[in-house]
């Protein structure tokens, strides 16, 4: 069950309607992109660091500011920075049509 204290971070859906398995990508990315350290701690306790890393790397979303992306990659997930393509995560990068 997702704590109601995360409603501010998971703003586009009601936390009461979220399912930890079905909505894992949404929950993981929203918390990494917008959550506090306490929120991130809950995330890692709930999903485990490897699952969080896997979702972040294999299912990127363009929701991150550059600073949130760098923080997630370097400080939280300890991923090799040069291997990830910022444009797949950076919300300010324009998407190409077609």
Backbone as a chain_set.jsonl record, in Angstrom:
{"seq": "XXXXXXXXXXXXXXXXXXXXXXXXXXXXXXXXXXXXXXXXXXXXXXXXXXXXXXXXXXXXXXXXXXXXXXXXXXXXXXXXXXXXXXXXXXXXXXXXXX", "coords": {"N": [[0.83, -1.179, 0.0], [0.495, 2.216, -0.792], [1.712, 4.948, 0.989], [-0.333, 7.633, 2.222], [1.027, 9.964, 2.611], [2.592, 10.349, 0.415], [1.069, 11.514, -1.532], [1.431, 14.137, -2.513], [3.697, 13.909, -4.118], [2.977, 11.98, -5.909], [1.046, 13.118, -7.632], [-0.705, 12.959, -9.881], [-2.406, 10.846, -9.682], [-4.658, 9.233, -7.425], [-3.388, 8.104, -4.378], [-4.641, 6.018, -3.06], [-5.64, 4.479, -5.072], [-3.496, 3.428, -6.347], [-1.446, 0.685, -7.3], [1.145, -1.256, -6.076], [2.588, -3.055, -7.713], [1.441, -2.924, -10.364], [1.646, -0.186, -10.915], [4.331, 0.42, -10.712], [6.37, 1.657, -12.322], [5.484, 4.321, -12.637], [5.358, 5.146, -9.911], [8.048, 4.791, -9.052], [9.553, 6.494, -10.823], [8.311, 9.012, -10.35], [8.865, 9.44, -7.63], [11.68, 9.367, -7.59], [12.157, 11.573, -9.21], [10.837, 13.732, -7.967], [10.588, 13.383, -5.237], [11.272, 13.574, -1.653], [14.143, 12.955, 0.498], [13.231, 11.191, 2.462], [11.031, 10.079, 1.119], [12.359, 8.763, -0.953], [13.815, 6.944, 0.52], [11.696, 5.321, 1.495], [10.874, 4.318, -0.974], [13.075, 2.725, -1.807], [13.172, 0.866, 0.276], [10.735, -0.357, -0.175], [10.742, -1.355, -2.853], [13.344, -2.247, -3.303], [16.765, -1.654, -4.088], [17.87, -2.657, -6.492], [15.635, -3.215, -8.154], [14.595, -0.619, -8.419], [16.736, 0.608, -9.763], [16.692, -0.95, -12.125], [14.167, -0.313, -13.289], [14.536, 2.449, -13.653], [16.661, 2.516, -15.516], [15.845, 0.794, -17.647], [13.319, 1.64, -18.403], [12.978, 4.512, -19.157], [11.702, 7.804, -18.382], [10.617, 11.0, -19.485], [10.696, 13.058, -17.315], [12.365, 14.338, -15.615], [14.195, 16.999, -14.121], [17.356, 18.396, -14.977], [19.017, 18.51, -12.734], [17.68, 16.813, -10.906], [17.864, 14.407, -12.31], [20.682, 14.046, -12.375], [21.168, 13.855, -9.606], [19.698, 11.532, -8.952], [21.039, 9.601, -10.534], [23.787, 9.764, -9.73], [23.895, 10.035, -6.856], [21.813, 8.534, -5.621], [21.288, 6.104, -7.068], [23.788, 5.318, -7.899], [24.879, 4.921, -10.506], [26.725, 4.354, -13.565], [27.487, 7.333, -14.98], [28.018, 8.177, -17.668], [26.845, 6.247, -19.303], [24.118, 6.535, -19.569], [21.542, 8.139, -21.409], [20.877, 11.388, -21.329], [18.824, 12.788, -22.651], [16.693, 11.03, -22.746], [15.502, 11.272, -20.338], [15.364, 13.934, -19.535], [13.188, 16.514, -19.028], [13.181, 18.919, -20.369], [14.18, 18.54, -22.85], [13.382, 18.524, -26.212], [10.943, 16.487, -27.792], [11.156, 14.355, -30.583], [9.197, 14.312, -33.514], [7.55, 11.512, -34.948]], "CA": [[0.0, 0.0, 0.0], [1.249, 3.455, -0.906], [1.317, 5.864, 2.065], [-0.996, 8.868, 1.797], [1.998, 11.057, 2.683], [3.214, 10.49, -0.906], [0.117, 12.083, -2.487], [2.004, 15.326, -3.133], [4.685, 13.493, -5.121], [2.244, 11.165, -6.88], [-0.105, 14.011, -7.759], [-1.642, 12.741, -10.987], [-3.293, 9.729, -9.344], [-4.911, 9.095, -5.985], [-2.552, 7.017, -3.852], [-5.5, 4.903, -2.673], [-5.912, 3.685, -6.271], [-2.247, 2.902, -6.905], [-1.042, -0.681, -6.988], [2.609, -1.267, -6.062], [3.117, -3.806, -8.857], [0.936, -2.389, -11.628], [2.059, 1.208, -11.095], [5.702, 0.564, -10.231], [7.138, 2.636, -13.105], [5.012, 5.656, -12.26], [5.76, 5.426, -8.531], [9.509, 4.896, -8.988], [10.027, 7.707, -11.489], [7.808, 10.214, -9.677], [9.586, 9.64, -6.374], [13.063, 9.748, -7.904], [12.185, 12.896, -9.815], [10.232, 14.804, -7.186], [10.455, 13.044, -3.821], [12.252, 13.954, -0.634], [14.989, 11.831, 0.901], [12.365, 10.227, 3.163], [10.263, 9.389, 0.083], [13.291, 7.873, -1.653], [14.094, 5.854, 1.462], [10.533, 4.431, 1.425], [10.912, 3.685, -2.294], [14.104, 1.681, -1.828], [12.722, -0.179, 1.206], [9.571, -1.027, -0.753], [11.056, -2.061, -4.098], [14.724, -2.708, -3.356], [17.589, -0.8, -4.941], [18.047, -3.245, -7.828], [14.394, -2.997, -8.917], [14.539, 0.81, -8.726], [17.733, 0.809, -10.824], [16.223, -1.6, -13.349], [13.093, 0.501, -13.868], [15.114, 3.717, -14.078], [17.501, 2.319, -16.702], [15.185, 0.113, -18.763], [12.05, 2.289, -18.758], [13.151, 5.94, -18.861], [10.608, 8.748, -18.602], [11.077, 12.379, -19.614], [10.07, 13.859, -16.259], [13.407, 14.807, -14.709], [15.033, 18.163, -14.35], [18.748, 17.922, -15.064], [19.568, 18.316, -11.388], [17.071, 15.605, -10.329], [18.469, 13.284, -13.02], [22.054, 13.873, -11.872], [21.083, 13.388, -8.23], [19.265, 10.126, -8.965], [22.083, 8.759, -11.126], [25.044, 9.772, -8.978], [23.797, 9.937, -5.41], [20.859, 7.526, -5.152], [21.404, 4.819, -7.752], [25.212, 5.024, -8.113], [24.989, 4.368, -11.858], [27.766, 4.993, -14.387], [26.831, 8.484, -15.574], [28.197, 8.274, -19.111], [26.119, 5.213, -20.032], [22.706, 6.903, -19.705], [21.313, 9.238, -22.338], [20.105, 12.4, -20.622], [17.646, 13.186, -23.415], [15.587, 10.114, -22.478], [14.996, 11.586, -19.01], [15.296, 15.379, -19.339], [11.896, 17.046, -19.43], [13.341, 20.118, -21.189], [14.609, 18.13, -24.188], [12.246, 18.368, -27.119], [10.713, 15.165, -28.365], [11.089, 14.362, -32.035], [7.981, 13.72, -34.089], [7.743, 10.35, -35.814]], "C": [[0.88, 1.249, 0.0], [0.78, 4.411, 0.199], [0.673, 7.142, 1.524], [-0.044, 10.059, 1.847], [2.694, 11.296, 1.343], [2.284, 11.136, -1.933], [0.681, 13.315, -3.204], [3.006, 15.023, -4.228], [4.005, 12.714, -6.248], [0.935, 11.871, -7.235], [-1.1, 13.662, -8.847], [-2.584, 11.562, -10.763], [-3.527, 9.739, -7.84], [-4.125, 7.9, -5.465], [-3.381, 5.803, -3.441], [-5.765, 3.967, -3.851], [-4.647, 3.096, -6.894], [-1.988, 1.486, -6.414], [0.475, -0.744, -7.099], [3.213, -2.005, -7.252], [2.71, -3.173, -10.181], [1.501, -1.004, -11.937], [3.512, 1.459, -10.701], [6.507, 1.607, -11.008], [6.766, 4.06, -12.718], [5.528, 6.031, -10.874], [7.26, 5.657, -8.449], [9.99, 6.198, -9.614], [9.556, 8.974, -10.785], [8.596, 10.49, -8.397], [11.039, 10.008, -6.63], [13.141, 11.178, -8.44], [11.751, 14.023, -8.902], [10.206, 14.568, -5.685], [11.561, 13.58, -2.937], [13.144, 12.747, -0.326], [14.19, 10.776, 1.658], [11.539, 9.418, 2.165], [11.139, 8.369, -0.645], [13.664, 6.694, -0.765], [12.951, 4.839, 1.462], [10.561, 3.64, 0.117], [11.878, 2.508, -2.314], [13.748, 0.549, -0.862], [11.596, -1.006, 0.592], [9.935, -1.896, -1.945], [12.434, -2.706, -4.124], [15.506, -1.88, -4.373], [17.733, -1.36, -6.35], [16.819, -3.052, -8.711], [14.284, -1.53, -9.33], [15.518, 1.135, -9.852], [17.235, 0.252, -12.152], [15.146, -0.783, -14.038], [13.657, 1.805, -14.402], [15.873, 3.566, -15.395], [16.703, 1.77, -17.884], [13.89, 0.778, -19.225], [12.115, 3.787, -18.454], [11.897, 6.752, -19.16], [11.18, 10.163, -18.632], [10.365, 13.263, -18.587], [11.099, 14.572, -15.395], [13.961, 16.165, -15.114], [16.464, 17.624, -14.436], [19.331, 17.655, -13.679], [18.975, 17.071, -10.72], [17.64, 14.352, -10.985], [19.872, 13.003, -12.474], [22.059, 13.348, -10.446], [20.705, 11.913, -8.172], [20.39, 9.216, -9.455], [23.298, 8.642, -10.217], [24.887, 9.444, -7.498], [22.893, 8.803, -4.915], [21.156, 6.154, -5.755], [22.846, 4.393, -8.016], [25.437, 4.321, -9.456], [26.123, 5.052, -12.606], [27.135, 6.097, -15.246], [26.907, 8.502, -17.094], [27.392, 7.274, -19.92], [24.644, 5.548, -20.261], [22.581, 8.123, -20.615], [20.361, 10.226, -21.674], [18.812, 12.742, -21.341], [16.453, 12.259, -23.196], [14.888, 10.425, -21.159], [14.658, 13.067, -18.828], [13.997, 15.951, -19.899], [12.017, 18.282, -20.309], [13.806, 19.792, -22.606], [13.386, 17.905, -25.049], [12.153, 16.953, -27.643], [10.618, 15.302, -29.88], [9.803, 13.715, -32.519], [8.374, 12.547, -34.972], [8.859, 9.563, -35.404]], "O": [[1.884, 1.317, 0.71], [-0.419, 4.657, 0.332], [1.089, 7.664, 0.49], [-0.29, 11.067, 1.185], [3.32, 12.338, 1.153], [2.669, 11.292, -3.092], [0.422, 13.504, -4.392], [3.148, 15.802, -5.17], [4.423, 12.79, -7.403], [-0.144, 11.284, -7.148], [-2.264, 14.047, -8.738], [-3.47, 11.316, -11.582], [-2.681, 10.204, -7.077], [-4.185, 6.812, -6.038], [-2.882, 4.678, -3.47], [-6.078, 2.793, -3.652], [-4.727, 2.346, -7.867], [-2.275, 1.143, -5.267], [1.037, -0.327, -8.113], [4.265, -1.602, -7.748], [3.563, -2.915, -11.03], [1.799, -0.692, -13.091], [3.882, 2.591, -10.39], [7.258, 2.371, -10.401], [7.638, 4.901, -12.498], [6.075, 7.118, -10.689], [7.699, 6.629, -7.834], [10.76, 6.932, -8.994], [10.332, 9.919, -10.639], [8.952, 11.634, -8.115], [11.579, 10.879, -5.95], [14.093, 11.903, -8.148], [12.232, 15.148, -9.033], [9.837, 15.468, -4.93], [12.629, 13.979, -3.402], [12.915, 11.651, -0.837], [14.451, 9.583, 1.507], [11.364, 8.212, 2.338], [10.707, 7.249, -0.918], [13.811, 5.571, -1.248], [13.196, 3.633, 1.432], [10.301, 2.436, 0.106], [11.536, 1.423, -2.784], [14.004, -0.617, -1.165], [11.515, -2.214, 0.814], [9.491, -3.04, -2.043], [12.662, -3.631, -4.903], [14.962, -1.46, -5.394], [17.718, -0.594, -7.314], [16.954, -2.755, -9.898], [13.918, -1.232, -10.467], [15.171, 1.854, -10.789], [17.345, 0.912, -13.186], [15.205, -0.58, -15.251], [13.291, 2.229, -15.499], [15.738, 4.401, -16.289], [16.872, 2.239, -19.01], [13.417, 0.505, -20.328], [11.387, 4.276, -17.59], [11.132, 6.431, -20.07], [12.112, 10.481, -17.893], [9.541, 14.105, -18.943], [10.722, 15.346, -14.515], [14.168, 16.442, -16.295], [16.732, 16.502, -14.004], [20.057, 16.68, -13.484], [19.695, 16.345, -10.035], [17.874, 13.348, -10.311], [20.204, 11.862, -12.152], [22.869, 12.485, -10.108], [21.315, 11.137, -7.436], [20.658, 8.177, -8.851], [23.783, 7.539, -9.964], [25.661, 8.66, -6.949], [23.187, 8.18, -3.894], [21.263, 5.163, -5.033], [23.098, 3.228, -8.323], [26.09, 3.28, -9.533], [26.45, 6.203, -12.317], [26.336, 5.81, -16.138], [25.912, 8.826, -17.743], [27.267, 7.442, -21.133], [23.99, 4.898, -21.075], [23.42, 9.023, -20.584], [19.181, 9.931, -21.482], [17.793, 12.965, -20.688], [15.314, 12.659, -23.437], [13.805, 9.905, -20.89], [13.766, 13.41, -18.053], [13.744, 15.878, -21.102], [11.036, 18.666, -20.946], [13.825, 20.67, -23.469], [12.465, 17.184, -24.665], [13.167, 16.305, -27.905], [10.054, 16.272, -30.386], [9.377, 12.689, -31.99], [9.397, 12.582, -35.656], [9.16, 8.546, -36.03]]}, "num_chains": 1, "name": "protein.A"}
